[in-house]
Amino acid sequence: MRRSRPWRDAAVKSVALDAFPPACREPAMMLDLGSDREGEAAADFVPYREEANRGLVEATLRSRRNGLPPSAPRLVAEHPRTLLCAP
């Protein structure tokens, strides 16, 4: 069975989830999945910043904007702000 990938030329990344502490005291982390780096990606995560997330969301949705409501990029980018950490 062949698995589809979101980007034809995207570099394949892997992350062991136990590389991150499970405590809510630690900041939320984010990763640019469109980066060229391949392989283990735990070291490439950076603390979450809403401005950086907004840029990633807008870049990702740019080619799909015609089929989306105008507010979609903003709503998707702001969604992480509504999430709570539950250990």
Residue pairs with C-beta under 8 A, 6 or more apart in sequence:
5 12
6 33
7 34
10 33
10 34
11 35
11 36
11 37
11 38
12 38
12 39
13 31
13 33
13 37
13 38
13 39
13 40
13 41
13 44
14 39
14 40
14 41
15 31
15 40
15 41
15 42
15 45
16 40
16 42
19 42
20 26
20 29
20 42
20 45
22 87
23 87
24 85
24 86
24 87
27 47
27 48
28 47
28 48
28 80
28 85
29 45
29 46
29 47
29 48
30 45
30 46
30 47
30 48
30 49
30 52
30 53
30 56
31 41
31 44
31 45
31 46
32 44
32 56
34 56
34 59
34 60
35 44
37 44
46 52
48 80
50 77
50 78
50 80
50 81
53 77
53 80
54 73
54 74
54 77
57 73
57 76
57 77
58 73
58 77
61 68
61 72
61 73
61 76
65 72
65 73
